[in-house]
Amino acid sequence: MKNIQGVKIGNMVNISINGKLHKKNCGSPKEADELFRLVLKAKETPTDENVKSVLCYLNEKLRIGMMAGLETDPENGEVYLAGFNTPLPMTLVEVIKEYHENGYPLEAIINFWKLLMINPDVRVRISLFDFIKTHDFVLTDKGYMVVYKAVVFKKQSDNDLSAFVSNQYLHVKKDWKTNPGKYVVFRYLNNNTYGITKKATANTWKETEKGIEFLGNLNELYLAIFDDKDPETVYTDKYSKTMSIALGQPVYMVRRECDGDPAIECSYGLHVGATKYVEHFGSNSNAVLVCYVNPAHVVAVPVADHSKMRVSEYFPFAVATYKDGKIDIVEQAYFESDYQEYELVELEEQIAKVKTNELPIEKAKEAEDEVRPMSELMKILETRLIDLG
């Protein structure tokens, strides 16, 4: 049986639990009242649960976690997603509290964290959410990050058309908020430039009179970019110019060959970033690709430059509008399901590794060692697989 005593003086609450003194200078009278009521409740009925509520309230991180309905541990001061033992970083706890209090949907945040829990580097698990809070990143409902990659053309048999189709598709979906299938793409024969018009309008046009050639439905042309097994437009990285990058196809680098040291700004790994990074390193002659990144594949968030990160995999799905040195930021997820298909295969492979007592994701250079038990990793992977099913 625990002995609990307490006194409240203004915003200060002094508490004694079995002779150990705890002090809390609360930020407001309301907070002080809430804590003192918990003390009085635990004094009257000193159950483990009531005492835990008092201890959690004394620690800001635990207090927020308790208010947001998360699991808390007063012994180590950590907060967890229910059912897991990987501690949440403080920034994420605060965001969950804000969403919870305002009734915002938590799906994107929770799915992001479930993917980030798979990441074997604790430094990434702590720093990545601060990174996306600082910059203009978007999270999809399934938890993927939407990032940008500055590239140059490697193979460009018809790159202007692919870029036009991607840009117009995003423009119609995002700005006009209508169905791209209602539009037709055409080419001006005199200068080989492109345009779009509504299908109903196109049905009244004669190609010879207008000096144009109809190329097809905007939605179907955009889908063809992803379905093409040998895409006509292939990009490469700006520096080595050795990579082949095509829309709708994941770009990989072996994780053990990536540098996981956040103290090093530029090193081995696939570089992607926020608009600030792409605007700084890109130019008007480059294409800018919009990509999905699974948080599990983030290798390092450089301390010196929080506008970029190193990853071992990204999935390019569109060409961004890039005018006057500025990117037209994509606010919605497109073809998220395409990337999910690749993730499902990865999850099954990772679960198979854990069953043979292997780590599901290999360690990068200079990365911190994975110390979590295989049972925790298996639980995370199986939960994600169920969520996608």
N, C-alpha and C positions, 0 to 999 in steps of 0.2 A: 504494500500500500504506500503510495507516494504522499508526502506531506507538502502541500502547496499553500503559500501565503503570498499576498500581493497588496500593493498600495498604488493609487493613481494620484499624481500631483500635477495638475495642468495636462500637458502632453507627455509627461514622463511617467512611465509605468515601471515600478520595481517589483520583481518577482523572485521568490525563493522556492526552489524545487528540491526537496530533501537537503536543505541547507546550502545549496549552490545558488548564488545570486545572479540574476539576469536583469539587465537594464535595457529599456527601449525608449528612445526619444522619438515619439511618433511625429509624423509630418503634419498632422491635423487633429483637431479635437475628435472628429469622427473616427479616425484610425485608433486614437487612444481609447475611446469608448469601446470599440469593437474588441480590442485586445483585452481590456479589463473585464469585459463581459465573459470572454473565454476563460480568463483566470478564475473568476467567481464560479463559473460552471465546473471547472476542473477541481476547484477547492471543495465544492459540494459533492461532486461525483468524480473522484480521481481515477477514472478508468485510463487505460493506456491510450485509447483514442482521444479522449479529452486532453490529456497531457500532451499528446503529439500535436494537437491543434495549437496549443499555446507555444510549443517549441517552434513550430513551423511559422507562426506569426512573428516570432522574434527575428527570423532570417528573411530578408527582403525577397530573395529568390524563391524560398520555400513558401512565403506568404502569397506571392503572385501565383505560384504553381497550385497552391491549395484553392485559391479563388477561381482559377481557370479549370478546376476539376482534374488536374494532373496528379500523378502519384508523387509523393514526397518522402524523403528519408532524412529525419532530423539528425541522425548519427553522422552522416557524411555531407549533409547540406546540399544534396543533389535532387533534381527534379527529373521525372521520367514520363514518357508516354506509357499509358496503362498497358501492362503486360510485358514491358521491355526493361532492360537493365543498362541501356546506353544513355548516359546523362545528357539532357538538353542544355545547350549554351544559353546564357542569360538573355541575349538578344532575342532568341526564338521564344523563350518563355514570355517575355514582355509583349511580343507580337501576338502570341496566342491569347494572352490576357485581353489585349485590345480587341481582337476579333470576337472573343467570347462575350465581352461586355456589350459590344455593339450589335451582336447577333449576325456578324458577317459569316459567310460560308467558310469553313476551315479546310475544305477538301484539298485545295492546292497546297496550303502550308503543311498539312499533315503528310500528304503524299511526298512532298519535297523532303521532309525530315526522314520518312521511311527509306527513301533512296539514299539520302546522305548517311544514314546509319550503316548502310552497306559499305561505305567508303572506309578503307582500312586505316587511314591516317587521321589521328585524333586532331591534328592541327587544322586540317581541312574542315572537319566536322565543327570545330569551334569558330573558324574565321569566315566560312563561306556565307553565312547568313548576314554578317556585318557587311560583307562585300556587296551583296545584292541590294541591301538597304541603302547603301551609299550611292549606288548608280541606278541607271534607268533600265533595270532588268524586269522581265515579265516571267511569271511562273504559270505554266499551263495547269489545267485541272489534275493531270496525272503526275504533276510535280517536276516536269522538265523545265530547265531554264531556256529562255530565248536569248541567244547571243548573236554576235556579228563577227564576220571574218572577211578581211580585205584580201582579195585574190587578183590574179591576172589571168588572161586567157592563154590556154595551152593549145587547144584545138577549137577553132571557131568557124566552122563551115557556115553557120547561120546564127552567130551569137546575138546579133541585133534582134532577131525575131524572138529568141528565147528570153532575152532580157525584157523586151517589150511585153510579151505575154505574161511573164511573172509580175512585172510592175502593174500592168493593167488589171490583172486578176486581184491583186492585193488592194488596189485602189477601189475597184468596184465593191469588193467585200467590206473593206474597212471604212471608206469615206462615203460611198453611195449607199452602203448597207443593203445591197440587192444581190440577186443571183447572177453570177457571171455567165450562166448558161443562156441568159437572155440576150447576149451580145455576140456579134460576129466580128472577126478580125479580117482586115483587108490590107492590100498593099497598093500604094500609088506607083504606077508603072513608070512615070516620068522621072522620079527621084529615088525610088526603091525604099521609101519610108512607109510606116505602118499607121493604121488607125483602127478604131472600133466604132460600131454603131449598133443600134438595137436590131434584132432579127426582123421585127415588123418593118422597120425602115429599109433594111437591106433587101427585103422582098420586092420593094418598089424600084430598086435601082437596076440599071443595065450596065454591066461591067464595061462594055465598049464605050458607052456614052460618058461614063464617069472617069474612064482611064484608070480603072482599078482591077485588082484580081482578088476575089474572095478566097481566104485561106482556111476558114473553118470557124467553128464555134469556140469562143474564148475558154469555156470550161473544159472542153475536150482537148484543146491544144495544151492547156496547162497540165491536165492529167497525163498527156502523152510525154511530157518532159520526165515524169516520174516512171512511166511504164517502159521507156526506151532502154533496152538492155545495152545498147551501144550508143549512148547519147552523143548528139552532134556537138554540143557545147561542153567542153571539158576545161576546167580551170586548174591552176596550179598555185602553190604558195609563192609569195612575193620574193622570198629571199633565195631559197635553194633552187626553185623552179624544177624540182624533181618529182613532186607529188602529182597525182591525178585526182581531181576533185570534181564530182558531178552531182547535180541535184538528185535527191532521193536515195543516195548511196552513202552509208556511214563511212567516215574517214577514221582509220585506226592507227595507233602507234603502240608498240609493245610497252606496257606500263613499266616494266623493269628497266627500260632504256630511257624513261623520262626522269627528270630531276625533281624530286619532291621537296627540295630545300626552299622555303619561302623567303629566305634572306637573299637569294640570288634572283635578280630581276629577269634576266634573259638567259635561258638555258634550254636543255633538251625537253621536248614536249610539243604538243600541238597548241598553238596560241590562238585564243579567241578573246573577245572582250566586249565592253560596253561601247556606246557610241563615241565617247570621248577617246577611247583607244583607237578605234577604226578611223575616226576623223583625223587623228594626229598622224597615223602611219599610212593612211590611204592617200590616194590622189584621184583627180577626176578621170584618169586613164584606167583606174582599177575598177573591178566589179566588187560589190559588197554583198556577201551571201548572208542570209538569215538562217540560223542553225539552232537545233535543239541540242542541249547538253544534259545528260543524265548526271546528277550530282555525285553519283557513285564513281564516275570517271574523272572527276576533278583531281588533279595531281598536286597542284600548288597554287596558292594565292600570294603573289609576291608582295612583301611588306612595303617595298618602296613605291609600288605603282598599283593601286587598287582598282585601276580601270581595266586590267587584263588578268588572265589566269592561264595556267597550263593544264591541259586535259589529255587523256589518252584516247578519247573518242568524241566525235561530234557528228551531227546529222544535218547536212545542208538541205533546206527545203524550199528556198525562194531567193530571188534576187531583190535586194532592197532598193527603194528609190533613193538616189544619192544626188542631190542638187545643191549647188553653191556650197559645197563642203559640208552639207548636213544630211543626215540619214532620216528618212521618213520612218519612224519607229513603228513596227508592227505591234498592234495591241492585242491581237487575238491569235490563238493557236490554229494552224492549218496543217492537216495531214499528220496530226499527232498519232493517229492509229497506225500509220506506216512505221513510225519508230517503235511503237509498242511491239510490233511483230519481231523486231530484232531483239528487243529487251526480253521478251518471253523466252527466246532461244538461249540468251545469256543466263537467265535465271535458272533454267533447267540444267545448264552446264555447271553453274556455281553450286547448286544443290548437290549435284553428283560429286563435286569435289569435296564438299563438307562431309558427305557420307563416307568418304575414304580418308577423313581427317586431314584434308588439305584446306588451306585458306582459299576462299572463293575468288578473291581478287589478289593478284600478285603485288608484291611490294615494289614501289618505285625507288630509284636511287635516293639516298639521304632521307628516306621516309622513316617515321617512327614505327616501331614494331607494333603489330597487332597483339593486344593482350586479352581481348575478350574471349570467353570460352566458345567452343564450336556450337554449343547449344543455343547461345544467344544469336549467333550468325544464322543458324538454321531457322530459328523462329522468325527473324527479320525477312529472310529470303522467301520462306513459305507464305508469310503474310502478304508480301508484295505480289506473289504469284496468284494468290487467292483474289486480291484486289483487282488484278487485271483480267481474271477469268470471267 
